[in-house]
Amino acid sequence: MSQLWHPLVVHFPIALWITSALFDLLYLWRGEAFHARAAKVLIGLGLLGALVAVGTGYLDLGRFSPEELGPAFLGLHRTHQAFAVAATLTYAASFAVRLRRTPGRGVVALLALTGAALIGWAAWLGGELRMRM
């Protein structure tokens, strides 16, 4: 089997977004604007990385026929994709809110925890997919 690119690049947006959640927690705890700004930068970089991850995911998936993968794999992939898209939309919303102002602590907490949970579950499903290939 030749090289798959998605498993190599997907770690960047995951790491950036999880780190942004840590900065959001620091912002909630300390209330310092620096932490909110750092989280915003990390979220933005993660969104750029997500574009690359999504693109390589489609390229890698397109290298296989549905018959090669089978219905169970494709079903799990659809679930993985749904969680990844939901996480990306959550982080895009978080970034959009932060463009205009520093959001309130409740909004930060909700978006940080939701995004981290979604991307964590998407990542776990992605690992399951990779082990089945």
C-alpha positions, 0 to 999 in steps of 0.5 A: 500500500502506498503512503496515506497522507491524512493520518500524517497531517490530521494531528496538527489541527487536533493538537492545536484545538486541544491546546486552544481548549487548555488556553481557554481553561486558563482564561476561565480560571485567570481571566487574562486576555492573553489566554483568550488571544492565544486560544483564538490564534490556535483555533485559527491555525487549527482551521487552516490545518483542518483544510489540509486534513479534510483535503488529504482525507478525501484524497486518501479515501478516493484511492479505494473503491467502495468494494475494497473498503466494505460497508462497515468501514464506510459506515464508520467513516461517515460517523468519523466524518460527521464528528470531524465536521461538527468539531470544525464547525464548532471551532469555526463558530468559536473563531468567528465569535472571537473575531469581534470581541473576547467572548464571555466565559460561559461561551468560551467554556461551552465552545471549548468543551464541545469542540474538544469532545467532538474532535476527541471522538472524531480522532478516536474513530479515525484511529479505529478506521486506520487500524481496519485498513 
